[in-house]
Amino acid sequence: MKRFLRRRSGEGVSVRRQFGAYALASLVPVLLLGTVLQILLYRQSNAQGLADGRAQAAVFARASLEPQLRGVDLRSGLSRSERAALNHSTQLSLGDGDLIRLRVRDLDGRVVFASDGSSTGPDEDALEAAQGRTITKRTRLEGDNEQHGTLGPRVVEVYQPLTAARGGQRIGVLEVSLPYAPIAARIAHDQRVVAVAIGGLALLLWLVLLGVSASATRRLRSYARLNAFLAGHDTLTGLANRTAFTRQAAKSTGTATQEFPTAIALLDLDRFQAVNDALGHRVGDEMLLIIADRLREHLHDGDAVVARLGGDEFGIVLPQVHGPGEVVEVLSGVRAILAAPLQIDGVPLAVEASIGFALAPDDGCDVDTLMRRADVAMYAAKRQHLAVVHYRSDHDQHDPKALSLAAELGTAIAEEQLVLHYQPKTDVASGRVTSLEALVRWQHPVHGLLHPDTFIPAAEQTELIDDLTLWVLRTAICALPTLDPSGTVSVGANVSARCLTRPAFASDVLAIVTETGVDPARVMLEITETALMADPLRAAHTLVRLHETGVGISIDDFGAGQTSLGYLATLPISELKIDKAFVLAMLTDERNAAIVRSVIDLGHSLGLHVTAEGVETEEILLRLRAFGCDTAQGYLFSRPISPQDVPACIALLDVQSQLASP
């Protein structure tokens, strides 16, 4: 599969450009993060410096200044001893570089002492400190007496309330200017350290994000390529899937002409399910891989498209062919290639395939129609055991109208749109009516009266056939006393294979018989050979249970199916009905006459009642009488009639039989 996932160089360049753009874009938030952290660090360091200045001023005031004062309001001025003490303490602090300037103010904000001899009037900070609040700020040291306006170095200026050493009352304000340079140096140092750390971490974070993004991008691109591949290819074989096949088929059929048509072919393996059942799905998958390789190798030239559509079904598009003859030749070659011997796990396997195809534009122009018709042709190839079949309209046994009618059938049953007609069966010897076959009709509100062959085949593919069959049985059995008050005539109804294999079917039939109070011997279930052989074990179980209660079992259309005579002898069957195709042809074809006679003899030898269908002439009736047939059914006696006409028909046939008897 890797060969389908190669990276194109143009895509690589585009991806690298996109990745570079992403790398630059991802660097921006990392740089912003570093900048924000630096700003926060600066603010925090500055605040810490101011706090340190405030603490230093408080310590100086408490330890060095307040004990040297008399503890009286400084508005009265300083004594000579106080001023000398202040000069001494200040000179020591100035000499150590801890202070740049010191002023002592009274509670009115006037300077009563200044280390540099400066003098200034009251200011707001001093007055606020006089109220007991410590003021700390970063500023520039002003010139002496504020006369020159020259700005000095940056300082931390603190206004600290002074209190008496004893009593604790406020006596003045201490104004100190502390050097800001050490704080700035510490801030700069911390910022450099943090900048290096943050830069390293940011770079590391960016590299990690870049690596994660690069890895995720590679995986996503890999997933994208894989998903793009899987969107158009079968995961097992690597062939195109149904979506890609449909797209390519539409492209090819769009350019098809009468001179150079396009063939849409469907190939289905014969007995592939048996391989899965016998050897397991792993072997089945290996077989599909080998077949895919053979198809790919055989059809690699030209514009042919090969796809696995699902299961063991493959599709082939052959564009620009020279007609159906060339298509048959190519597809026959495909079938021959597939039939070459193969071994899996030492087990030799034979591959056979049925292929059907349709041509555009002759058989249709849109892909859906062509694929459906190719599918119809493929199943015709299976039924007829042919290799390759070109679609013909007579192959198509599926009617969209019938599917629509099947969808409406549930409503028809509920709204009583269905009706039963009855066709009598007469005794060949006496001519008297012995039984009635119930035949369903649909009085459709739009299409009028519909015969069963227009809706029953589609209904048999759904669960509605169960409801329909039970409705027919219930309606026919309930009507029996009205149809034949004498109580001598029985009624029969057809049963599908789906019903016969349903576990609850026998119970449902017996419940109807019990509810109506009709003698079970007057009820006959007619079953085709095909239905009987669909699931012989379940069918036998159902038939035995019904037979034990007295319900009759008839094999309808006998001779047209493939019933095993040995199996037939073991079933509780009451009647054989000879298929009308043999009966209608027995006057003109002695082989058919021999078949009819053989079936009659076979039925009698097994103790069964034998009925002939399709009796339309007196000559056929006489021949059947000579063969010893028991009963006959056909247009000679009556077509299917409505329930209202049944009593009169029975009476008429009985009168005719009396008149005909010697």
Secondary structure, 3 states (H helix, E strand, C coil): CHHHCCCCHHHHHHHHHHHHHHHHHHHHHHHHHHHHHHHHHHHHHHHHHHHHHHHHHHHHHHHHHHHHCCCCCHHHCCCHHHHHHHHHHHHHHHHHCCCCEEEEECCCCCEEEECCCCCCCCCHHHHHHHCCCCEEEEEEEECHHHCCCCEEEEEEEEEEEEECCCCCCEEEEEEEEEECHHHHHHHHHHHHHHHHHHHHHHHHHHHHHHHHHHHHHHHHHHHHHHHHHHHHECCCCCCECHHHHHHHHHHHHCCCCCCCCEEEEEEEECCHHHHHHHHCHHHHHHHHHHHHHHHHHHCCCCCCEEEEEECCEEEEEECCCCCHHHHHHHHHHHHHHHCCCEEECCEEECCCEEEEEEEECCCCCCHHHHHHHHHHHHHHHHHHCCCEEECCHHHCCCCHHHHHHHHHHHHHHHCCCEEEEEEEEEECCCCCEEEEEEEEEEEECCCEEECHHHCHHHHCCCCHHHHHHHHHHHHHHHHHHHHCCCCCCEEEEEECHHHHCCCCHHHHHHHHHHHHCCCHHHEEEEEEHHHHHHCHHHHHHHHHHHHHCCCEEEEEEECCCCCCHHHHCCCCCCEEEECHHHHHHCCCCHHHHHHHHHHHHHHHHCCCEEEEECCCCHHHHHHHHHHCCCEEECCCCCCCECHHHHHHHHHHHHHHHHHHCC
